[in-house]
Amino acid sequence: MIISRRHKVLLFLSLVFLPIVAILHFHSGPAELSLGDFLNGIFNYDPDITEHNIVRELRIPRMMMAILAGAGLSIAGLLMQTLFKNPMAGPYVLGINSGASLFVAFSIMTGIPFFMSDIGIISNALIGALLFGLIISIFSSIVRSQISLLLIGIMLGSFTGALVSMLQAVSDAQELKSFTLWALGSLSRVEYDQLLTISVVFLIGLFGALLLIKPLNLLVLGQDQAKLMGMNFRMIRLLIITITAILTGLITAFCGPIAFVGLAVPNLVRMLMKTQHHGILIIASALFGALFVLICDICIRLLENQVNIPINVFTSVVGAPIVVLLILRKLK
């Protein structure tokens, strides 16, 4: 892999800015915290000290989830766009996010204890994302038009929305409230003790994506060309959808549906990097996605005194104009 000067500069800047923005994110909020509070909250935690509780239970989990959510959704969007050769593809648009949301809704609104546990919610989100990923993959092998595939993804989203509405109609008030709050999207519902599990699952998805760099590069040439060069397309397609399901299901389970990150960030990365090599694109998408969600959440924190904006709403407000600009740019 040849890394140009442009790639080195952009990757270096993102690596420099990521910890800086993460520190700004950590310090955003009404309570003033020092570096000592941060270190003590991790290594010398005392539940009787307010600052330690704020660090351990609020600031660190929210900061880490912003990083993991941005990176995970951006990588998932990149994989979908490469697989379907469609810059408008993404886990949210193609219905993969909707599948995870449907199964999480089933977890929350059935009242069954196992489904409402961490393992139950994660498992259901992964199953839902994988199932709908396989469905859209089957349609992609039948339908050749990119517009038709996007419309099918939108219809899948509408279908899952109808099923969720049916579940809401038969749920009690507490279950309905829990799901409504989850559906708005939030980075603050994760607990410190859950971060290890979330990080491990995320790393599995990340390493899986990195192992597919060569097949992804071949897919840029087209399915037929990739097959002629010896690639097992069916196996690679299944692996890509599985990795996308892992990343999308994980983030959706803990943060709720977060729109436009997986659609906007990979396109911006391609514009900036001007390359189709997925070794660079995967790393850049992870870094830029983490930065994007961190900055969005910092803005949310700064506006908390005036209005409480869910992360899903804010990313949509910021991401939708970016996508419109990308479409207009493609039309020129």
C-alpha positions as CSV (number, residue, x, y, z in Angstrom):
1,M,0.0,0.0,0.0
2,I,1.4,3.4,-1.1
3,I,0.5,6.2,1.3
4,S,0.9,9.6,-0.3
5,R,1.9,12.8,1.4
6,R,-1.8,13.9,1.4
7,H,-2.9,10.7,3.2
8,K,-0.1,11.0,5.8
9,V,-1.0,14.7,6.5
10,L,-4.8,14.0,6.9
11,L,-4.3,10.9,9.0
12,F,-1.8,12.6,11.2
13,L,-4.1,15.6,11.7
14,S,-7.0,13.3,12.6
15,L,-4.8,11.4,15.0
16,V,-3.7,14.7,16.6
17,F,-7.2,16.2,16.8
18,L,-9.0,13.1,18.1
19,P,-7.5,13.2,21.6
20,I,-7.8,17.0,21.7
21,V,-11.5,16.8,20.8
22,A,-11.9,13.9,23.2
23,I,-10.5,16.0,26.0
24,L,-12.8,18.9,25.1
25,H,-15.7,16.4,25.2
26,F,-14.6,15.2,28.6
27,H,-14.6,18.7,30.0
28,S,-17.9,19.7,28.4
29,G,-20.6,19.9,31.0
30,P,-21.5,21.9,34.1
31,A,-19.1,20.2,36.5
32,E,-15.4,21.3,36.4
33,L,-13.1,18.3,36.5
34,S,-9.3,18.1,36.5
35,L,-6.8,15.6,35.1
36,G,-6.4,14.2,38.6
37,D,-10.2,13.6,38.8
38,F,-10.0,11.7,35.5
39,L,-7.1,9.5,36.6
40,N,-8.6,8.9,40.1
41,G,-12.0,8.0,38.6
42,I,-10.3,5.2,36.7
43,F,-7.5,3.9,39.0
44,N,-8.5,5.1,42.5
45,Y,-12.3,5.1,42.2
46,D,-14.1,6.0,45.4
47,P,-17.9,5.8,45.1
48,D,-18.3,8.4,47.9
49,I,-16.5,11.1,46.0
50,T,-18.8,13.0,43.6
51,E,-16.1,13.9,41.1
52,H,-15.1,10.2,40.8
53,N,-18.7,9.2,40.1
54,I,-19.1,11.9,37.4
55,V,-15.9,10.7,35.7
56,R,-16.6,7.0,35.9
57,E,-20.4,6.9,35.4
58,L,-21.0,9.9,33.1
59,R,-18.0,11.4,31.3
60,I,-15.9,8.4,30.3
61,P,-18.7,6.2,29.1
62,R,-20.3,9.0,27.0
63,M,-16.9,10.0,25.5
64,M,-16.0,6.4,24.7
65,M,-19.4,5.7,23.1
66,A,-19.1,8.8,21.0
67,I,-15.8,7.5,19.6
68,L,-17.0,3.9,19.1
69,A,-20.3,4.9,17.6
70,G,-18.8,7.3,15.1
71,A,-16.0,4.9,14.1
72,G,-18.3,1.8,14.0
73,L,-21.1,3.4,11.9
74,S,-18.6,5.0,9.5
75,I,-16.8,1.7,8.8
76,A,-20.2,0.0,8.4
77,G,-21.3,2.7,5.9
78,L,-18.0,2.4,4.0
79,L,-18.4,-1.4,3.7
80,M,-22.0,-1.0,2.4
81,Q,-21.1,1.6,-0.2
82,T,-18.3,-0.6,-1.5
83,L,-20.3,-3.8,-1.6
84,F,-23.3,-2.3,-3.4
85,K,-21.1,0.2,-5.4
86,N,-23.5,3.0,-4.3
87,P,-22.4,6.2,-2.5
88,M,-25.9,6.6,-1.0
89,A,-25.8,3.2,0.6
90,G,-25.5,2.9,4.4
91,P,-26.8,0.8,7.3
92,Y,-29.5,3.4,8.0
93,V,-30.7,3.9,4.4
94,L,-30.6,0.2,3.4
95,G,-32.7,-0.9,6.4
96,I,-29.9,-2.7,8.4
97,N,-30.3,-0.2,11.2
98,S,-34.1,-0.7,11.0
99,G,-33.6,-4.4,11.5
100,A,-31.6,-3.9,14.6
101,S,-34.1,-1.3,15.9
102,L,-37.0,-3.8,15.3
103,F,-35.3,-6.5,17.3
104,V,-34.3,-4.1,20.1
105,A,-37.9,-3.0,20.2
106,F,-38.9,-6.6,20.6
107,S,-36.4,-6.9,23.5
108,I,-37.6,-3.8,25.3
109,M,-41.4,-4.2,24.8
110,T,-41.9,-7.9,25.5
111,G,-41.0,-7.6,29.1
112,I,-39.0,-10.9,29.0
113,P,-36.1,-10.5,31.5
114,F,-33.5,-12.2,29.3
115,F,-34.3,-10.0,26.3
116,M,-34.0,-6.9,28.5
117,S,-30.5,-7.8,29.7
118,D,-27.3,-6.5,28.0
119,I,-26.7,-9.9,26.4
120,G,-30.3,-10.1,25.2
121,I,-30.4,-6.6,23.7
122,I,-27.0,-7.0,22.0
123,S,-27.9,-10.4,20.6
124,N,-31.2,-9.2,19.3
125,A,-29.7,-6.1,17.7
126,L,-27.0,-8.3,16.0
127,I,-29.6,-10.8,14.8
128,G,-31.8,-8.1,13.4
129,A,-29.0,-6.2,11.7
130,L,-27.7,-9.5,10.1
131,L,-31.1,-10.7,9.0
132,F,-32.0,-7.4,7.3
133,G,-28.5,-7.2,5.8
134,L,-29.0,-10.6,4.2
135,I,-32.4,-9.6,2.9
136,I,-31.0,-6.5,1.3
137,S,-28.1,-8.6,-0.1
138,I,-30.6,-11.0,-1.7
139,F,-32.4,-8.0,-3.3
140,S,-29.2,-6.6,-4.5
141,S,-28.5,-9.8,-6.5
142,I,-31.9,-9.5,-8.1
143,V,-32.2,-5.8,-8.6
144,R,-29.5,-4.1,-10.7
145,S,-30.7,-0.5,-10.4
146,Q,-29.2,1.4,-7.5
147,I,-32.3,3.6,-7.2
148,S,-34.5,0.5,-6.9
149,L,-32.2,-0.9,-4.2
150,L,-32.4,2.3,-2.2
151,L,-36.2,2.2,-2.6
152,I,-36.3,-1.3,-1.3
153,G,-34.2,-0.2,1.7
154,I,-36.7,2.6,2.4
155,M,-39.6,0.2,2.1
156,L,-37.9,-2.2,4.6
157,G,-37.6,0.8,7.0
158,S,-41.3,1.5,6.6
159,F,-42.1,-2.2,7.1
160,T,-40.1,-2.3,10.3
161,G,-41.6,1.0,11.5
162,A,-45.1,-0.5,11.1
163,L,-44.1,-3.6,13.1
164,V,-42.7,-1.4,15.8
165,S,-45.9,0.6,15.9
166,M,-47.8,-2.7,16.4
167,L,-45.5,-3.6,19.3
168,Q,-46.1,-0.1,20.8
169,A,-49.8,-0.6,20.6
170,V,-49.7,-3.7,22.8
171,S,-47.0,-2.5,25.2
172,D,-47.6,-1.0,28.7
173,A,-46.7,2.5,29.6
174,Q,-43.3,1.8,31.1
175,E,-42.1,-0.4,28.2
176,L,-43.4,2.3,25.7
177,K,-41.5,5.0,27.6
178,S,-38.3,3.0,27.7
179,F,-38.4,2.3,23.9
180,T,-39.3,6.0,23.1
181,L,-36.3,7.2,25.0
182,W,-34.1,4.6,23.4
183,A,-35.4,5.5,19.9
184,L,-34.4,9.1,20.3
185,G,-30.7,8.1,20.5
186,S,-28.4,8.8,23.4
187,L,-24.7,8.3,24.2
188,S,-25.3,8.6,27.9
189,R,-27.1,5.3,28.8
190,V,-24.0,3.2,28.7
191,E,-22.4,2.2,32.1
192,Y,-18.7,2.1,32.8
193,D,-18.7,-1.7,33.4
194,Q,-20.2,-2.3,29.9
195,L,-17.4,-0.5,28.1
196,L,-15.1,-3.6,28.0
197,T,-17.8,-5.8,26.3
198,I,-18.7,-3.0,23.8
199,S,-15.0,-2.4,23.0
200,V,-14.3,-6.1,22.4
201,V,-17.2,-6.4,20.0
202,F,-16.2,-3.2,18.3
203,L,-12.6,-4.5,17.9
204,I,-13.9,-7.7,16.4
205,G,-15.8,-5.7,13.8
206,L,-12.8,-3.4,13.1
207,F,-10.3,-6.3,12.7
208,G,-12.8,-8.1,10.5
209,A,-13.0,-5.1,8.2
210,L,-9.2,-4.8,8.1
211,L,-8.9,-8.4,7.1
212,L,-11.1,-7.7,4.1
213,I,-9.0,-4.9,2.7
214,K,-7.9,-6.9,-0.4
215,P,-11.4,-8.2,-1.3
216,L,-12.8,-4.7,-0.8
217,N,-10.2,-3.2,-3.2
218,L,-11.2,-5.9,-5.8
219,L,-14.8,-5.0,-5.4
220,V,-14.1,-1.5,-6.5
221,L,-13.3,-3.0,-10.0
222,G,-16.8,-4.6,-10.0
223,Q,-18.2,-8.0,-9.1
224,D,-17.5,-9.6,-12.4
225,Q,-13.9,-8.5,-12.5
226,A,-13.4,-9.5,-8.8
227,K,-14.7,-13.0,-9.6
228,L,-12.3,-13.3,-12.6
229,M,-9.5,-12.5,-10.2
230,G,-10.4,-15.5,-8.0
231,M,-12.5,-13.8,-5.3
232,N,-15.3,-15.9,-3.8
233,F,-18.0,-13.2,-4.0
234,R,-20.7,-14.9,-2.0
235,M,-18.4,-15.6,0.9
236,I,-17.0,-12.0,0.9
237,R,-20.5,-10.6,0.7
238,L,-21.6,-12.6,3.7
239,L,-18.5,-11.5,5.6
240,I,-19.1,-7.9,4.8
241,I,-22.7,-8.0,5.8
242,T,-21.8,-9.9,9.1
243,I,-19.2,-7.3,10.0
244,T,-21.7,-4.5,9.2
245,A,-24.3,-6.2,11.3
246,I,-21.8,-6.5,14.2
247,L,-20.9,-2.8,14.1
248,T,-24.4,-1.5,13.4
249,G,-26.2,-3.8,15.9
250,L,-23.7,-3.0,18.7
251,I,-24.1,0.8,18.3
252,T,-27.9,0.6,17.8
253,A,-28.3,-1.6,20.9
254,F,-26.6,0.8,23.2
255,C,-27.1,4.2,21.6
256,G,-30.3,3.8,19.6
257,P,-30.6,4.6,15.9
258,I,-28.1,7.2,14.8
259,A,-28.7,8.6,11.3
260,F,-26.4,9.9,8.5
261,V,-23.1,9.1,10.2
262,G,-22.6,5.9,8.1
263,L,-23.7,7.7,5.0
264,A,-22.0,11.1,5.2
265,V,-18.6,10.3,6.8
266,P,-17.4,7.7,4.3
267,N,-18.3,9.9,1.3
268,L,-16.4,12.8,2.9
269,V,-13.4,10.6,3.5
270,R,-13.3,9.5,-0.1
271,M,-13.5,13.1,-1.2
272,L,-10.6,14.1,1.1
273,M,-8.4,11.1,0.6
274,K,-9.0,10.8,-3.1
275,T,-8.2,7.0,-3.0
276,Q,-10.0,3.7,-3.3
277,H,-7.6,1.8,-1.2
278,H,-9.6,0.5,1.7
279,G,-6.6,0.2,4.1
280,I,-6.6,4.0,4.1
281,L,-10.3,4.4,3.9
282,I,-11.2,2.2,6.8
283,I,-8.7,3.9,9.1
284,A,-9.7,7.4,8.0
285,S,-13.4,6.6,8.2
286,A,-13.0,5.4,11.8
287,L,-11.0,8.5,12.8
288,F,-13.2,11.0,11.0
289,G,-16.4,9.2,12.2
290,A,-15.2,9.4,15.8
291,L,-14.3,13.1,15.4
292,F,-17.7,13.8,13.8
293,V,-19.8,12.3,16.6
294,L,-17.6,13.7,19.3
295,I,-18.0,17.2,17.9
296,C,-21.8,16.7,17.5
297,D,-22.1,15.6,21.1
298,I,-20.0,18.6,22.4
299,C,-22.5,20.9,20.6
300,I,-25.3,19.0,22.3
301,R,-23.7,19.4,25.7
302,L,-23.2,23.1,25.1
303,L,-26.8,23.5,24.3
304,E,-28.1,21.4,27.2
305,N,-29.1,24.5,29.3
306,Q,-31.3,25.8,26.5
307,V,-32.6,22.6,24.8
308,N,-32.0,18.8,25.2
309,I,-31.3,17.5,21.7
310,P,-31.0,13.7,21.1
311,I,-27.9,12.6,19.2
312,N,-29.9,11.1,16.4
313,V,-31.7,14.4,15.8
314,F,-28.4,16.4,15.8
315,T,-26.5,14.1,13.4
316,S,-29.5,14.2,11.1
317,V,-29.6,18.0,11.2
318,V,-25.8,18.1,10.4
319,G,-25.6,15.1,8.1
320,A,-28.6,15.7,5.9
321,P,-27.2,18.9,4.3
322,I,-23.9,17.1,3.7
323,V,-25.6,14.3,1.9
324,V,-27.6,16.8,-0.2
325,L,-24.4,18.5,-1.2
326,L,-22.8,15.2,-2.1
327,I,-25.8,14.4,-4.3
328,L,-25.6,17.8,-6.0
329,R,-21.8,17.3,-6.5
330,K,-22.4,13.9,-8.2
331,L,-25.0,15.5,-10.5
332,K,-22.5,18.1,-11.8
